Amino acid sequence: MNILSKDAILAADDLPRETVIIPEWGGEVLVRTMSGTDRDAFEASLLEKDGRMENVRARLVALTLCDSQGDRLFDDSEIAALGRKSARALDRVFSVAQRLNGIGVDQVDAAKKG
């Protein structure tokens, strides 16, 4: 077994990205695996508004769309604007983001319940 050092763990490129074609937007986007901090923020955002999920697709898309360096394209203040984009386009990204991050209906429901 290979015992990893702190430096090896911190240096590991463990946020894989996937290119997704979005015809509605006229090109391709990169979708990444979330960091632990981003995953916590996503799950915490599901607990707002009296248990209702608001803009859940846009929230996950904002946390996972990235540039070629892996940096987020959208910050939290842009989630509402992103939510006004095509539901079909958002669903394309959302589906890939769910798969890359191991998020399904069961995980969303569990996060809502705390």
N, C-alpha and C positions, 0 to 999 in steps of 0.2 A: 504494500500500500504506500502511496506517495503522500506524506504528511506535508501539507502546505504551510508556508510561512505567512505572516501578516502581509508582507510585501507582495508575495505571489497572489494572494487573494485580492488585494486592492488593485493589482495590475491586470488581473484577468479581464478579458473582453467578454463579459457575460450578458450583454444586452444585444442579442442578434436583431438584425433588421431584415425586412422583406419588402421588395418592391411590389406595388399594387397598381394596376392600370385602372384609372378612373375616367371613363369616357365622358361623363357629365362635366368634368373639369378640364378635359382636353389634354390629359397627360398622365404621368405616373407620380406616385408619392412613395415615400419610405415610411414604413410602420415599424416601430421598435418595441422591444420588450420593455416594460416599465421597470424603473428602479424600485427598491423597497419603499422609499419615501413617496414616490408617485403612486404606488399601489395603495399605501395607507391613505393618501389624500383622496384617491378615487373611492375607496370603501367608506371613508368618513363622509364624503359628499352624498352618498346614498342615504344617509340618516337624516338629511335635512327635510324641511317642509312636511312635518307630521307623518313621516314614513312614506311619502310619495316620492317616486323617482322622477326628477325633473331634468330634462336635457341629458339623460344618461348616455346617449350615443355621442353627443357633442363632447361631453366630459371625457369619455374614454378616448375619443379621437384626438382631442386636444393634448392629452397626456402621451399619446403614442406616435403622432405624426412628427417626423424629425427631418433634419437636413442630413447631408452626407457625413457629418461629424457625429451624428447621433443626438444633437441638441434639439429640443422641442421647437416646433414652428410657431405654436400658439401658446400664449400664457393664459392664466385663469381668467383674466379680464376680457378675453376674446371668445369665451365659451358660448355666450348668448348669440354673438354674430355667427359663429360656426354652426350653431343650432338652426339658423335660418337658411342654411344651404340645403341642397337636394337630399331628401331622406334616402333616396336610392344610393347616392354617392356616399353618404355617411354610413349606410348599412354595409357597403363594400369594405370600407376601412374598419368599421366596428367588428365585422366578422373575423377579419384577419387579426385584429388586436385581441379579440377574445381568445382565439386559438393560440396565439403567441404567448399570451399571459395566463392561460389556464383559467379563464373566466367563463363560466356558464351560468345558466339560470340558478343552479343550486348555490353557487358561490355568491351571486348577487343577493339572493334571498337570505343567505346566512349573514352577509354583511349588513343587510337592512335590520336584521333581528339583533345585531350586536353580539 
